[in-house]
Amino acid sequence: MPWPPLPAGRRPPPALRVRPVPGRTGIAQVQWSGRFSPRGATEDEAVALFTGTHRDGLDALHRALAV
């Protein structure tokens, strides 16, 4: 089954960066950036969708890597 279309057109593609936090062993900072234009949704709805999706993914990554 194909994924439903996202309510936003993105250009350029989003960027995800993971960097160590200086002086903090085992800690990383994740930075996501992107630009989008809402399509078929309000800006607040599109922001909520992307925020929730990325938060869920980062939470799952944290659980997978937690020791």
DSSP file (Angstrom, degrees, kcal/mol; ACC not computed):
  #  RESIDUE AA STRUCTURE BP1 BP2  ACC     N-H-->O    O-->H-N    N-H-->O    O-->H-N    TCO  KAPPA ALPHA  PHI   PSI    X-CA   Y-CA   Z-CA
    1    1 A M              0   0    0      0, 0.0     2,-0.0     0, 0.0     0, 0.0   0.000 360.0 360.0 360.0 128.2    0.0    0.0    0.0
    2    2 A P        -     0   0    0      0, 0.0     0, 0.0     0, 0.0     0, 0.0  -0.356 360.0-103.0 -71.7 153.1    1.5    3.4   -0.9
    3    3 A W        -     0   0    0      1,-0.1     3,-0.1    -2,-0.0     0, 0.0  -0.443  40.9-105.3 -68.9 146.2    2.1    6.0    1.7
    4    4 A P        -     0   0    0      0, 0.0    -1,-0.1     0, 0.0     2,-0.0  -0.416  46.6 -92.2 -68.4 152.0   -0.5    8.9    1.7
    5    5 A P        -     0   0    0      0, 0.0     0, 0.0     0, 0.0     0, 0.0  -0.363  40.8-115.0 -65.4 142.9    0.9   12.1    0.2
    6    6 A L        -     0   0    0      2,-0.2     2,-0.7     1,-0.1    40,-0.1  -0.487  22.0-119.4 -73.8 149.0    2.3   14.5    2.7
    7    7 A P  S    S+     0   0    0      0, 0.0    32,-2.8     0, 0.0     2,-0.3  -0.035  90.0  62.2 -82.0  37.6    0.5   17.8    3.1
    8    8 A A  E    S-A   38   0A   0     -2,-0.7     2,-0.5    30,-0.3    -2,-0.2  -0.973  71.2-134.7-160.0 141.9    3.5   19.8    2.0
    9    9 A G  E     -A   37   0A   0     28,-2.1    28,-1.8    -2,-0.3     2,-0.5  -0.864  29.2-152.9 -94.1 132.6    5.8   20.2   -0.9
   10   10 A R  E     -A   36   0A   0     -2,-0.5    26,-0.2    26,-0.2    -2,-0.0  -0.926   9.8-167.4-116.5 127.4    9.5   20.2    0.1
   11   11 A R  S    S+     0   0    0     24,-0.8    -2,-0.0    -2,-0.5    23,-0.0  -0.918  73.7  22.3-153.8 129.2   12.3   22.0   -1.7
   12   12 A P  S    S-     0   0    0      0, 0.0    23,-0.6     0, 0.0    -1,-0.3   0.720 107.2 -98.6 -67.3 175.1   15.2   21.6   -1.2
   13   13 A P        -     0   0    0      0, 0.0    -2,-0.1     0, 0.0     0, 0.0  -0.235  46.4 -97.2 -59.4 151.3   15.1   18.2    0.5
   14   14 A P        -     0   0    0      0, 0.0     2,-0.4     0, 0.0    20,-0.2  -0.242  35.1-138.5 -66.4 159.9   15.3   18.2    4.3
   15   15 A A  E     -B   33   0B   0     18,-2.9    18,-2.4    -3,-0.1     2,-0.5  -0.959  11.5-164.1-122.7 140.4   18.6   17.7    6.0
   16   16 A L  E     -B   32   0B   0     -2,-0.4     2,-0.4    16,-0.2    16,-0.2  -0.993  10.2-176.7-124.6 125.6   19.2   15.6    9.1
   17   17 A R  E     -B   31   0B   0     14,-2.8    14,-3.0    -2,-0.5     2,-0.5  -0.978  10.5-167.4-125.9 136.2   22.5   16.0   11.1
   18   18 A V  E     +B   30   0B   0     -2,-0.4    12,-0.2    12,-0.2    -2,-0.0  -0.989  17.6 172.6-121.7 123.6   23.7   14.1   14.1
   19   19 A R  E     -B   29   0B   0     10,-2.6    10,-3.4    -2,-0.5     2,-0.1  -0.962  33.8-109.3-131.9 146.2   26.6   15.6   16.0
   20   20 A P  E     -B   28   0B   0      0, 0.0     8,-0.2     0, 0.0     5,-0.1  -0.412  32.4-120.7 -68.3 151.1   28.3   14.7   19.2
   21   21 A V    >   -     0   0    0      6,-2.0     3,-2.2     3,-0.5     6,-0.2  -0.856  34.6-114.6 -93.2 116.7   27.8   17.1   22.1
   22   22 A P  T 3  S+     0   0    0      0, 0.0     3,-0.0     0, 0.0    -1,-0.0  -0.226  97.2   9.8 -54.6 132.6   31.3   18.4   23.1
   23   23 A G  T 3  S+     0   0    0      1,-0.1     2,-0.5     4,-0.0    -2,-0.0   0.491 106.7  99.7  79.3   3.5   32.2   17.3   26.6
   24   24 A R    X   -     0   0    0     -3,-2.2     3,-1.7     3,-0.2    -3,-0.5  -0.832  64.4-149.2-126.4  92.6   29.3   14.9   26.9
   25   25 A T  T 3  S+     0   0    0     -2,-0.5     3,-0.1     1,-0.3     0, 0.0  -0.354  82.4  11.4 -61.6 133.2   30.2   11.3   26.2
   26   26 A G  T 3  S+     0   0    0      1,-0.2     2,-0.4    -2,-0.1    -1,-0.3   0.584 102.6 113.9  77.1  10.5   27.5    9.2   24.7
   27   27 A I    <   -     0   0    0     -3,-1.7    -6,-2.0    -6,-0.2     2,-0.3  -0.935  40.9-177.6-117.0 137.1   25.3   12.3   24.0
   28   28 A A  E     -B   20   0B   0     -2,-0.4     2,-0.5    -8,-0.2   -10,-0.0  -0.940  20.6-136.6-130.8 154.5   24.4   13.5   20.5
   29   29 A Q  E     -B   19   0B   0    -10,-3.4   -10,-2.6    -2,-0.3     2,-0.5  -0.939  16.2-156.2-108.8 131.6   22.4   16.4   19.1
   30   30 A V  E     -B   18   0B   0     -2,-0.5     2,-0.5   -12,-0.2   -12,-0.2  -0.933   9.8-172.2-109.7 127.9   20.0   15.8   16.3
   31   31 A Q  E     -B   17   0B   0    -14,-3.0   -14,-2.8    -2,-0.5     2,-0.4  -0.979   2.9-174.2-123.8 124.2   19.2   18.7   14.0
   32   32 A W  E     +B   16   0B   0     -2,-0.5     2,-0.4   -16,-0.2   -16,-0.2  -0.954   8.1 174.5-115.2 134.5   16.5   18.5   11.3
   33   33 A S  E     +B   15   0B   0    -18,-2.4   -18,-2.9    -2,-0.4     2,-0.3  -0.992   9.3 140.8-138.5 149.0   15.9   21.3    8.9
   34   34 A G        -     0   0    0     -2,-0.4     2,-0.4   -20,-0.2    -2,-0.0  -0.969  36.1-128.3-173.0 163.8   13.7   21.7    5.9
   35   35 A R        +     0   0    0    -23,-0.6   -24,-0.8    -2,-0.3     2,-0.3  -0.970  30.9 169.8-123.1 140.5   11.4   24.1    4.0
   36   36 A F  E     -A   10   0A   0     -2,-0.4   -26,-0.2   -26,-0.2    -2,-0.0  -0.988  29.3-143.2-148.5 158.5    7.9   23.2    3.0
   37   37 A S  E     -A    9   0A   0    -28,-1.8   -28,-2.1    -2,-0.3    -2,-0.0  -0.983  35.8-118.6-121.4 116.0    4.8   24.8    1.6
   38   38 A P  E     -A    8   0A   0      0, 0.0     2,-0.4     0, 0.0   -30,-0.3  -0.232  28.9-169.8 -56.9 138.3    1.5   23.3    3.0
   39   39 A R  S    S-     0   0    0    -32,-2.8     3,-0.1     3,-0.1    -2,-0.0  -0.982  72.1  -7.9-130.2 118.8   -0.8   21.7    0.5
   40   40 A G  S    S+     0   0    0     -2,-0.4     2,-0.3     1,-0.2   -32,-0.1   0.649 125.5  68.0  74.0  13.3   -4.3   20.7    1.5
   41   41 A A  S    S-     0   0    0    -34,-0.2    -1,-0.2     4,-0.0     2,-0.1  -0.970  87.3 -98.6-153.5 161.2   -3.6   21.5    5.2
   42   42 A T     >  -     0   0    0     -2,-0.3     4,-2.3     1,-0.1     5,-0.2  -0.391  38.5-109.7 -76.8 164.7   -2.9   24.6    7.3
   43   43 A E  H  > S+     0   0    0      1,-0.2     4,-2.7     2,-0.2     5,-0.2   0.915 120.8  52.8 -60.8 -41.9    0.7   25.5    8.2
   44   44 A D  H  > S+     0   0    0      1,-0.2     4,-2.4     2,-0.2    -1,-0.2   0.893 108.8  49.7 -61.5 -39.7    0.0   24.5   11.8
   45   45 A E  H  > S+     0   0    0      2,-0.2     4,-2.2     1,-0.2    -1,-0.2   0.911 112.3  47.2 -65.7 -42.0   -1.3   21.1   10.7
   46   46 A A  H  X S+     0   0    0     -4,-2.3     4,-2.5     2,-0.2     5,-0.2   0.912 112.5  49.4 -66.2 -42.3    1.7   20.4    8.5
   47   47 A V  H  X S+     0   0    0     -4,-2.7     4,-2.9     1,-0.2     5,-0.2   0.924 111.2  50.1 -61.6 -44.0    4.1   21.5   11.3
   48   48 A A  H  X S+     0   0    0     -4,-2.4     4,-2.6    -5,-0.2     5,-0.2   0.899 110.5  50.5 -61.6 -41.0    2.3   19.2   13.8
   49   49 A L  H  X S+     0   0    0     -4,-2.2     4,-2.5     2,-0.2    -2,-0.2   0.957 114.8  41.4 -61.9 -51.3    2.5   16.3   11.4
   50   50 A F  H  X S+     0   0    0     -4,-2.5     4,-2.5     2,-0.2     5,-0.3   0.898 115.2  51.2 -65.8 -40.0    6.3   16.7   10.8
   51   51 A T  H  X S+     0   0    0     -4,-2.9     4,-2.5    -5,-0.2    -1,-0.2   0.944 113.7  44.2 -62.3 -47.6    7.0   17.4   14.5
   52   52 A G  H  X S+     0   0    0     -4,-2.6     4,-2.5    -5,-0.2     5,-0.2   0.910 113.8  49.9 -63.9 -43.3    5.1   14.3   15.6
   53   53 A T  H  X S+     0   0    0     -4,-2.5     4,-2.1    -5,-0.2    -2,-0.2   0.934 115.2  42.6 -61.9 -47.0    6.6   12.1   12.9
   54   54 A H  H  X S+     0   0    0     -4,-2.5     4,-2.6     2,-0.2     5,-0.2   0.893 113.3  52.0 -69.8 -38.6   10.2   13.2   13.7
   55   55 A R  H  X S+     0   0    0     -4,-2.5     4,-2.6    -5,-0.3    -2,-0.2   0.928 110.3  49.3 -62.4 -44.1    9.6   13.0   17.5
   56   56 A D  H  X S+     0   0    0     -4,-2.5     4,-2.2     1,-0.2    -2,-0.2   0.912 112.3  48.2 -60.8 -42.8    8.3    9.5   17.2
   57   57 A G  H  X S+     0   0    0     -4,-2.1     4,-2.2     2,-0.2    -2,-0.2   0.908 112.7  47.2 -64.9 -42.4   11.3    8.5   15.0
   58   58 A L  H  X S+     0   0    0     -4,-2.6     4,-2.6     2,-0.2    -2,-0.2   0.882 110.8  52.3 -67.9 -37.8   13.8   10.0   17.4
   59   59 A D  H  X S+     0   0    0     -4,-2.6     4,-2.3    -5,-0.2    -2,-0.2   0.914 110.5  48.2 -62.6 -42.1   12.0    8.4   20.4
   60   60 A A  H  X S+     0   0    0     -4,-2.2     4,-2.2     2,-0.2    -2,-0.2   0.897 111.5  50.0 -65.1 -40.5   12.3    5.0   18.7
   61   61 A L  H  X S+     0   0    0     -4,-2.2     4,-1.8     2,-0.2    -2,-0.2   0.916 109.8  51.2 -62.8 -43.1   15.9    5.6   17.9
   62   62 A H  H  X S+     0   0    0     -4,-2.6     4,-1.7     1,-0.2    -2,-0.2   0.919 110.5  48.4 -60.6 -45.3   16.6    6.5   21.5
   63   63 A R  H  < S+     0   0    0     -4,-2.3    -1,-0.2     1,-0.2    -2,-0.2   0.897 111.7  50.4 -61.5 -40.2   14.9    3.3   22.7
   64   64 A A  H  < S+     0   0    0     -4,-2.2    -1,-0.2     1,-0.2    -2,-0.2   0.827 118.8  36.7 -68.3 -31.7   16.9    1.2   20.3
   65   65 A L  H  < S+     0   0    0     -4,-1.8    -1,-0.2    -5,-0.1    -2,-0.2   0.583  88.2 113.9 -98.9 -11.3   20.2    2.7   21.3
   66   66 A A     <        0   0    0     -4,-1.7    -3,-0.0    -5,-0.2    -4,-0.0  -0.320 360.0 360.0 -64.3 139.9   19.6    3.1   25.0
   67   67 A V              0   0    0     -2,-0.0    -1,-0.1     0, 0.0    -4,-0.0   0.389 360.0 360.0-113.3 360.0   21.8    0.9   27.2
